[in-house]
Amino acid sequence: MVTPDLVSKEDIAKLIVPDDLPDEQPAFKAYIEAKVYDKEGHLIQYRRQPMRSLTQYFLALMSILIVGTYQSASVTQAPGILTNVLGLPSAISGNSNTATIVWNWSIQLGSGAQSFSPALDSLAAPIANGSGAGQLSYGSGTVGYSGTTIYTYVTVINYSPTTINVTEIGLIGTIYIEGGTGTAGTYTHLLSYDTFSPPITLPPGAIATFEVALSFSG
């Protein structure tokens, strides 16, 4: 016998805990920071904004740490989230029992814009590495941590004779699979996608640093 639900909407409302309590700080924060210097080294533009748009590829990459890659003693294939989302092989040819998964992060800048979707896997208009018109010279990206913050940053220089507007930024993840026969594959995916409005403007000769930071707190 099913008892009729006699609880009123008012009673239910009293039991609901708001998502954002007045004195509560989120345990996970992410932000983007951009600094632009002119050719004399003077800071001419600064921007710091929340990073809001993690993709399904970031979720799949984090599943390696949270869910793991082991299934059972009788199953030597990778979990579905790795094969279906990241496109990783289900087994390594010649050595299907073991494989090493390593990855690194980098930052890609772009001059386009597009609506966000968790399935986005590229920027709308990536800015190429170079010194020609519309290109930026990318330095070596750096990934590190300080306290409870993981950060990725890159320095770029506009060697071209024209001003370049950066309107989009993405965190790129490159995954390497190594098995008994050596490197079995390299897989690159877009882990986050955000836009700048107004754009980050780099005049000729300008140097800029872009940073993506993930911060955790208890």
ChimeraX attribute file (.defattr): number of C-alpha atoms within 10 A of each C-alpha:
attribute: neighborCount
match mode: 1-to-1
recipient: residues
	/A:1	3
	/A:2	4
	/A:3	5
	/A:4	6
	/A:5	6
	/A:6	7
	/A:7	8
	/A:8	8
	/A:9	8
	/A:10	8
	/A:11	10
	/A:12	9
	/A:13	10
	/A:14	8
	/A:15	8
	/A:16	8
	/A:17	8
	/A:18	8
	/A:19	7
	/A:20	9
	/A:21	9
	/A:22	7
	/A:23	5
	/A:24	8
	/A:25	11
	/A:26	11
	/A:27	9
	/A:28	11
	/A:29	15
	/A:30	18
	/A:31	15
	/A:32	23
	/A:33	16
	/A:34	19
	/A:35	18
	/A:36	24
	/A:37	19
	/A:38	16
	/A:39	14
	/A:40	9
	/A:41	11
	/A:42	11
	/A:43	14
	/A:44	13
	/A:45	14
	/A:46	13
	/A:47	14
	/A:48	14
	/A:49	14
	/A:50	13
	/A:51	20
	/A:52	15
	/A:53	16
	/A:54	21
	/A:55	20
	/A:56	21
	/A:57	24
	/A:58	19
	/A:59	16
	/A:60	20
	/A:61	19
	/A:62	12
	/A:63	15
	/A:64	15
	/A:65	9
	/A:66	10
	/A:67	12
	/A:68	11
	/A:69	18
	/A:70	13
	/A:71	12
	/A:72	8
	/A:73	7
	/A:74	7
	/A:75	11
	/A:76	17
	/A:77	18
	/A:78	20
	/A:79	19
	/A:80	14
	/A:81	19
	/A:82	18
	/A:83	15
	/A:84	13
	/A:85	16
	/A:86	19
	/A:87	13
	/A:88	22
	/A:89	16
	/A:90	15
	/A:91	17
	/A:92	24
	/A:93	12
	/A:94	10
	/A:95	13
	/A:96	15
	/A:97	15
	/A:98	15
	/A:99	19
	/A:100	13
	/A:101	14
	/A:102	11
	/A:103	13
	/A:104	14
	/A:105	19
	/A:106	20
	/A:107	23
	/A:108	21
	/A:109	27
	/A:110	21
	/A:111	20
	/A:112	16
	/A:113	17
	/A:114	13
	/A:115	9
	/A:116	15
	/A:117	12
	/A:118	16
	/A:119	13
	/A:120	19
	/A:121	18
	/A:122	18
	/A:123	22
	/A:124	18
	/A:125	15
	/A:126	18
	/A:127	22
	/A:128	16
	/A:129	16
	/A:130	16
	/A:131	15
	/A:132	14
	/A:133	14
	/A:134	18
	/A:135	21
	/A:136	24
	/A:137	18
	/A:138	21
	/A:139	13
	/A:140	10
	/A:141	17
	/A:142	15
	/A:143	16
	/A:144	10
	/A:145	12
	/A:146	8
	/A:147	8
	/A:148	11
	/A:149	15
	/A:150	15
	/A:151	19
	/A:152	20
	/A:153	22
	/A:154	20
	/A:155	20
	/A:156	22
	/A:157	24
	/A:158	25
	/A:159	20
	/A:160	19
	/A:161	13
	/A:162	15
	/A:163	17
	/A:164	22
	/A:165	19
	/A:166	22
	/A:167	21
	/A:168	24
	/A:169	27
	/A:170	26
	/A:171	23
	/A:172	21
	/A:173	20
	/A:174	15
	/A:175	19
	/A:176	17
	/A:177	18
	/A:178	17
	/A:179	19
	/A:180	15
	/A:181	11
	/A:182	12
	/A:183	14
	/A:184	17
	/A:185	13
	/A:186	13
	/A:187	13
	/A:188	18
	/A:189	23
	/A:190	25
	/A:191	27
	/A:192	26
	/A:193	28
	/A:194	23
	/A:195	26
	/A:196	18
	/A:197	9
	/A:198	10
	/A:199	14
	/A:200	21
	/A:201	16
	/A:202	24
	/A:203	20
	/A:204	16
	/A:205	18
	/A:206	24
	/A:207	23
	/A:208	24
	/A:209	17
	/A:210	21
	/A:211	22
	/A:212	25
	/A:213	19
	/A:214	16
	/A:215	17
	/A:216	13
	/A:217	11
	/A:218	7
